[in-house]
Amino acid sequence: MARVLVTGGAGYVGSVCSSCLLERGHQVTVVDDLSTGHAAAVPPGAVFHHLDIGNRLELAKVLNGDRFDAVFHFAAKALIPESVSNPGIFFDQNVASGIALLEAVRAAGIGRFVFSSSAAVYGNPEKTPIEENQNLHPVNSYGETKVALERALYWYSAAYGWTVVAFRYFNACGATATIGENHRPETHIIPLLLQTGAGDRPFFEIYGSDYPTPDGSCLRDYVHVLDIAEAHMLALELPARASFSAYNIGTGISYSVRQICHVVEEEIGIKLNLRNGPRRPGDPAVLCANPGKLMREFGWRPRSSDLPTIVRTAWEWKKNNPRGYCSPREAESVVPSCR
Ligand SMILES: NC(=O)c1ccc[n+]([C@@H]2O[C@H](COP(=O)([O-])OP(=O)(O)OC[C@H]3O[C@@H](n4cnc5c(N)ncnc54)[C@H](O)[C@@H]3O)[C@@H](O)[C@H]2O)c1
């Protein structure tokens, strides 16, 4: 049994990982400022602290209040368009507050750290499928902040003997029976398509129809959130040694935006109102992981990441939670973002 501090455990991926940890008998303490997360997503059984990781004083109290074996660090700002228009807040939250966390972790003597990095570190990939040793050329400040924290973690592992794993997720998606994707604003394709199917949105816009891909729309690698959680469980079992390792989490198979639209229509049985829009600046034509390193070194396999399973689980969650995590009272417009 391990005691794990989970930052961002009220968010989408962090809450699913917290739930998996608890199911396997580990102890979970969540630190989250609820800036984009939801208290209702924190699984029962986890200790919850409503706290900004940049609050050094309060964070130190949490870390000194227990003896943790590992930190899973999900907390971050992650909206790419916002990272382009407002990089300052991304460097403040993801890097400055990230370093505050690392220092608190160091002071508490914890030596195992798992970091949620992103495929955004690669920018426009030099070749696909992408391997971890490609040069990192992020094309937005979000990706740049992920590179910065990866680099800091490399030096922490070298100096303090930490066992560090940086997971570079591709497109996280899907849901469990109790936890689903509920970002506000939502920018991810599957929840947007499901919102369109449910009538919450009048149409879904496909950004770009003239990419050099078979149907002209972008290709992406989609990985079920439970498969991401499984990689985190395996990282907890790595032998302790001073090391920094980065791993892609993706399936190695990419699907076009149009293919996703088609699978969603099939799975939910509703014809969607789709519109063609212009390309979005900075969107590469193809992003596809080579997950070989994670498979070889961890024995990881994507078990839930076939598209129908991804869409079906996300749709089930959407049907059971039509307004996401909003309580009925919030849905009556007390919380503007629930409207
Ligand atoms: N969802 C994806 O497809 C994807 C892909 C690549 C990488 N990632 C990374 O995975 C992590 C989780 O992503 P997600 O989709 O679950 O996002 P999310 O927004 O649902 O979760 C992030 C959580 O962190 C919390 N948080 C943010 N800043 C904080 C701070 N300063 N102090 C305390 N809590 C804070 C938020 O309230 C939220 O609960 C992020 O680091 C993100 O960059 C996600």
The ligand as an SDF file (V2000), in Angstrom:
LIG
                    3D

 44 48  0  0  0  0  0  0  0  0999 V2000
   -6.8830   15.7260  -21.0250 N   0  0  0  0  0  0  0  0  0  0  0  0
   -5.9480   15.5360  -21.9510 C   0  0  0  0  0  0  0  0  0  0  0  0
   -6.2280   15.1250  -23.0820 O   0  0  0  0  0  0  0  0  0  0  0  0
   -4.5020   15.8000  -21.6150 C   0  0  0  0  0  0  0  0  0  0  0  0
   -3.5380   15.5970  -22.6150 C   0  0  0  0  0  0  0  0  0  0  0  0
   -2.2010   15.8400  -22.3050 C   0  0  0  0  0  0  0  0  0  0  0  0
   -1.8330   16.2440  -21.0270 C   0  0  0  0  0  0  0  0  0  0  0  0
   -2.7900   16.4450  -20.0920 N   0  0  0  0  0  0  0  0  0  0  0  0
   -2.3620   16.9010  -18.7540 C   0  0  0  0  0  0  0  0  0  0  0  0
   -2.9700   16.0720  -17.7880 O   0  0  0  0  0  0  0  0  0  0  0  0
   -3.2660   16.8220  -16.6120 C   0  0  0  0  0  0  0  0  0  0  0  0
   -4.7250   16.6520  -16.2680 C   0  0  0  0  0  0  0  0  0  0  0  0
   -5.5190   17.0750  -17.3690 O   0  0  0  0  0  0  0  0  0  0  0  0
   -7.1090   17.0910  -17.2610 P   0  0  0  0  0  0  0  0  0  0  0  0
   -7.6390   16.9630  -18.6320 O   0  0  0  0  0  0  0  0  0  0  0  0
   -7.5220   16.1430  -16.2020 O   0  0  0  0  0  0  0  0  0  0  0  0
   -7.3350   18.5960  -16.7920 O   0  0  0  0  0  0  0  0  0  0  0  0
   -8.3520   19.1580  -15.7030 P   0  0  0  0  0  0  0  0  0  0  0  0
   -8.4340   20.6300  -15.9350 O   0  0  0  0  0  0  0  0  0  0  0  0
   -9.6220   18.3810  -15.7030 O   0  0  0  0  0  0  0  0  0  0  0  0
   -7.5840   18.8650  -14.3470 O   0  0  0  0  0  0  0  0  0  0  0  0
   -6.6020   19.7180  -13.7950 C   0  0  0  0  0  0  0  0  0  0  0  0
   -6.9040   19.8660  -12.3190 C   0  0  0  0  0  0  0  0  0  0  0  0
   -5.8840   20.6410  -11.7110 O   0  0  0  0  0  0  0  0  0  0  0  0
   -6.4790   21.6140  -10.8720 C   0  0  0  0  0  0  0  0  0  0  0  0
   -5.5310   22.7330  -10.7730 N   0  0  0  0  0  0  0  0  0  0  0  0
   -5.1040   23.5370  -11.7840 C   0  0  0  0  0  0  0  0  0  0  0  0
   -4.2120   24.4300  -11.3080 N   0  0  0  0  0  0  0  0  0  0  0  0
   -4.0620   24.1640   -9.9870 C   0  0  0  0  0  0  0  0  0  0  0  0
   -3.2800   24.7310   -8.9370 C   0  0  0  0  0  0  0  0  0  0  0  0
   -2.4500   25.7700   -9.1590 N   0  0  0  0  0  0  0  0  0  0  0  0
   -3.3690   24.2030   -7.6890 N   0  0  0  0  0  0  0  0  0  0  0  0
   -4.1970   23.1500   -7.4440 C   0  0  0  0  0  0  0  0  0  0  0  0
   -4.9710   22.5880   -8.3860 N   0  0  0  0  0  0  0  0  0  0  0  0
   -4.9030   23.0830   -9.6420 C   0  0  0  0  0  0  0  0  0  0  0  0
   -7.7990   21.9620  -11.5330 C   0  0  0  0  0  0  0  0  0  0  0  0
   -8.7700   22.5040  -10.6610 O   0  0  0  0  0  0  0  0  0  0  0  0
   -8.2310   20.5840  -12.0600 C   0  0  0  0  0  0  0  0  0  0  0  0
   -8.9910   19.8740  -11.1020 O   0  0  0  0  0  0  0  0  0  0  0  0
   -2.8680   18.2550  -16.9020 C   0  0  0  0  0  0  0  0  0  0  0  0
   -1.5810   18.4730  -16.3630 O   0  0  0  0  0  0  0  0  0  0  0  0
   -2.8250   18.3110  -18.4210 C   0  0  0  0  0  0  0  0  0  0  0  0
   -1.9170   19.2710  -18.8690 O   0  0  0  0  0  0  0  0  0  0  0  0
   -4.1150   16.2370  -20.3470 C   0  0  0  0  0  0  0  0  0  0  0  0
  1  2  1  0
  2  3  2  0
  2  4  1  0
  4  5  1  0
  4 44  2  0
  5  6  2  0
  6  7  1  0
  7  8  2  0
  8  9  1  0
  8 44  1  0
  9 10  1  0
  9 42  1  0
 10 11  1  0
 11 12  1  0
 11 40  1  0
 12 13  1  0
 13 14  1  0
 14 15  2  0
 14 16  1  0
 14 17  1  0
 17 18  1  0
 18 19  2  0
 18 20  1  0
 18 21  1  0
 21 22  1  0
 22 23  1  0
 23 24  1  0
 23 38  1  0
 24 25  1  0
 25 26  1  0
 25 36  1  0
 26 27  1  0
 26 35  1  0
 27 28  2  0
 28 29  1  0
 29 30  1  0
 29 35  2  0
 30 31  1  0
 30 32  2  0
 32 33  1  0
 33 34  2  0
 34 35  1  0
 36 37  1  0
 36 38  1  0
 38 39  1  0
 40 41  1  0
 40 42  1  0
 42 43  1  0
M  CHG  2   8   1  16  -1
M  END
$$$$
